[in-house]
Structure formats: structure tokens, C-alpha cells
Amino acid sequence: MKEVYSSAGWSVGLDEGRALTQIEVGSCPNHETGFYCRSCIFRLKDLVKAAHSALDHEVEGIVSESVAKGNCPKLIALVNTTSQTAFAMRYVETHTVLFKKPILTAKGPGPGFEYPITLADYQTRSMVCDAHYIRAFRVKLLDGPGEGYIRKLWDAELTLDIDGEKVVNKARFKDILSLKELILEKKAKSILFGACLLKKYPKTLEYGKPIEISYPEGWVGYMLPNGSGIKVVLDGVPDGGGLVMIETSIDLATYTTKAEVVE
């Protein structure tokens, strides 16, 4: 039995041979066994989600978020690539969104998965005056399958979709695994907001006001407003590996048009 989720004695394990999940409900110091409080309900929800993620190809990986150290420009421009206008924004903080997707493949040879497997499915949340900057993402194969299966998995194809636009389209999984991180490239035609470095700016900058920039030479990534959808899928996953764990992580840096308050 392989454990895919564990928290304070509450856990989810996988029986690879029979493709079944086992849910272990832990105890709660607030009451006796067989009863559930508000804290228990949230833990039960996490257990079911972890089990569901392992059995359903459409469910994203187990998600966690944390504040991270960001090495981002203090100022950046949000570029409307259609109108070629840009607005100055200042850096606030960076947080990492981490997805761990358990994929339960058959132990022996088989046809593989008919549909793409969702590794990550995330919607940004921010104020109207803010946006998230994304420049790269990372994918890692965690311990589990043997070398023979990993070689077959190399031929799977990965796609990163932002708001319906394929920013990375059917990249070979082997090529992505060989990189520390995959830097997103500028597409020749894109409806997404771009991120551009500011070469020159006045001492007193009016955040949120139109500014002049050098575009597209200074392009460094994408800017995602509130409600932007990020989806990562892997197509062509073969059978024969048992439980396969894939980790996808994305750094999202928050920028705002609000001026910094100096006390």
C-alpha cells in the first residue's frame, strides 16, 4: 500500500494491484470516534479529494500554496498586446502553487490512458488593480516507477494552457524533465497580456497610467489578471508503472498598480 496523502494520522493509500484507494480516518481530540466536528469535515474533504485525484484523469493534482522568495523586477509593465499599450506595476510578493498528481497505471502492459491527464488546473485570484506575473514552471517525476517505465513515459506530451491559449503545445515529456524549469516563450500572436521590463521611468511614477516601453524587445513573460485559468495536461501516459507521482510547481508573482505607501 503506497501512501499519497497524510495529515495528523488521516491518510490515503493506494492498492496498485487492484487500483483501489484506502482511506484511514484518524482520531480527533475534541470528541469520540464516530463523530465529526468542523475540523474533521475539512480533513475528510481533503482525504476524498486526494483519493479522487488518484483515480480520475480529469482531476488536478493535490494542491498546496506557499509564499516564496521571488527574484523579480521591482517594476514591470503589463502590456496589452492588441492595443500595444502598457501600464506600470510594482512588485508585491511571490507565491508558489504546487500540484502533486498521483497516476495509477496498470502494473502490466496495457493500452495506457485514452485521455490526457490533468496535472494542474488553477484559477488566479487577485484584486482588480493587481495581476500575476508568470515566466516559467517546473515539472518533476517523483520516486516510484522503474527506469524501464520512465523511458516509455518520456514520449508523453505536455501542454500548458492559459485562458484557452496553448503557451506550451505538446512538448516531449523527456525534454521538460531535463530542465530545471521551462521558461515560457513569447508567441508570435497572442491574446494574453504580456510582461515587459521598464528600461526608463521617471522618479515619480504614476502606477496604472499608460507608459511608453520598448516592445517586444523587453518581453519577459505573461501577466494574468483575476480569474485567469492555468491548465497543464499530459497526453500519452502508458501503463506498466503502477503508481506514478508527478509534481508541477508554478511561481506567481503579484504586481499592483497601487502606489507604495510610505509611512
N, C-alpha and C positions, 0 to 999 in steps of 0.2 A: 504494500500500500504506500503510495507516494503522496506526501502532504503538499498541497498547493496553497493553502491559506491557514494561518494560525494566529490567534489573538487571545491571550489570557485563558488558555485551556479550551477555547472554542476553535474547532478546526474543520477543514475539508480535505479529504484524501481521495485518491483515485485508484481504483482497481483496474489496471491496464488490461489484464487478460479478458475481463468481461465488459470493459468500457462502462463501469458503474462509478458513481460517486458515493462516498460515505461521509455523513455529516455528524460530527461529535459536538453536542451541546454541553457547554461547561456549566459550572455552578455559579450562583450569584450570592454575594454576602448579605443582600438585602431581604432574602426570603428563601423558603424551602424549595427543593426540587419539584418540578412540575408546574411551577407558577412563573410568570414573566412580567417584569416591570418595563418601564420605558427604556432603560438602558439595554435590557435583554432584547427588546424588539429590534433595536438598531443593530445589535450583533447578529441576530437571526437573519436580518436583511442582508448583511454583508456575507454571511455563510451561503445563503441561497444564490446571491449574485456570483460568488466565486465558483460555485458548482455549475451554475448556468453557463458561465464563461467557458468552462472546460468542455461542455457538451454541445454548444451552439456556435456554428461558424460565424454567425452574424453579430454576436455579442462581443463588444470590445474587451480588451484585457482588464484585469483588476487595476483600478486607478488610484494613484496617490499623488498629492501635490505638496511641494515644499519650497520655501524661499531659498534662492541660490545666490551665489556670488556672481554678479554679472560684469563682464568686461565689455561694456557697451559705451558708445559715444555719449557724452553729456547732452548734446543736442543732435537732433535728427530732423529730417523733413519728410512729412507724409506727402507723397506725390500722387495726384490724380493723373494716371497715365493717359486718360482720354482727353482731358482738357489741358494737360501739361501745366497745371497749377500746383503749387506746393505750399505747405503750412508748417511753420516751425513748431517742434515739440521738444520738451525736456524729459530726461530720463528720471524715473521714479524708483523702480525695483525690478528684479528678475525672479520668476518662479519657474520651477521645473515640474512638468507633468509627466509622470511615469506610468507606463502601462505594462503589466505582466500578463501575457496571454498564454494559458495552458492549452495545448492542442493534443487531443487524444487520438493518435493514429493507431491503426491495427498493428499488432506485433509482427504478423507475417506479411507477405506480399499481397497487394490489393490494388484496386483502381485509383486510390487516392481520393481527394476531395473534388467533387464536381463543381463547387462554387468557391469563389475567393474567400479567404478567411480574414475577418476584421481584426487587425492588431490594435488599432486605436481609433476612437471616434469621439471627438471632443468639440464642444462649442464654447467660444470665448465669452467671458462676462466682464464688462467694463462700463464705466460711466460714458456718457455721450461725448465728453471732452477728452476722453482717453482712447488709446489704441495699443495693440500689442505688436511688438516687432519680432519677427521670426527670420532667422538666417540659415538655420541648419537643424538637423535632427539626427538621432543615433539609434541604431538597431543592434541588438546583441543576442546571440544564441546562448542560453544558459545551459548548465550541465544537464546531461540526460542521455541523448541519443549517441550511438557509437559512430565511429568515423565513416563506416560504410554508408550509413543512412545520411549523414551530413553531406557526403558527396552527391547524393541524389537530390538533397534539398537545395543544393547550390543552384540548380536550374529553375527554381521557382522565381516568379516575377513579382516585384513590389511596386505599388503605385501609391503616391501621396497626392491627395485631392484636397484643394482648398476652395470652398464655395463653388464646387462643381467644376473647377478647372484643374486639370492634371498637371501639377507642377513637376512631379516625377512620374514618368509613364513607363511601366513595365521594365524597370531596371532589374538586371540579374542579381539575385539574392547574394551570390558569392561576392560580387563586386562591392555591394553595400557592406557586407560583414567585414571586408578587408579594410574599411575606412574607420578612422577614429570617429568621424562624423561626416555626414553628407551635406556639403554646402549647397544651398539652393541656387539654381542658376536663373538668370533673367530670360524670360521667354520673349521671342520676337514680337508676339502680340499677346496682350494680357489685359483682362478687365479688372485685375486686382490692384489695390493701392500699392505703390512701390515705396521703398525706404531709400532715402538718398542722404549722403553726407553734406553738411554745410561747409563750404570752403571759406566763405567770408560772411560775417554777420556783424551788425552794429553792436556797440556796447550795451545799448538798451534795446532789447529785442521784444517786439510785441508778439507774444505767442498766439498762434491761431490766426494771425494775419497773413495774407499772401506774401510770399517772398520769391526772390529770384535765385535759381540754382542752376548748376550745370548738369543737365540731364540728357542722355542716360549715363554719362561717364561716371558719375558719383553713386550709382546704384549699388546698394548693399543688401537688399532683401525685400521682404514684404511687410506691409503694415495691415493689421487685421482689426477692424472696428468691432464693436459689441455684436455678438451673435454670429460671428464667422465660424464656419464649420471646417474642422480638420479631420480627415479620414485617411488611415493607412491600411491597405489591404495586401494580402499575399496570395497569389494565384499559383496553382500547380503544385500544391503540397502533396508529396507521395505518402503511401502507407509504409509500415515497416519500422517505425521509430519508437513505438509505444508513446509515452508521454513526452511531448516536446514543449519546452518553455522558451518563449521569445519575449525579450524586453525592448520596448520602444520608449525613448525619452525625448521630450521636446522642451527647449528653453524658450519661454515667452517673456520678453522684456516690456514692461509697461511704460508708456510715454504719455505725457499730458500736454494740453495747450494752456493749462493754468500757469500763471506766473508763480515763481517760488516766493513763499512768504518769508521775509527776513525779519526776525524779532530783534 
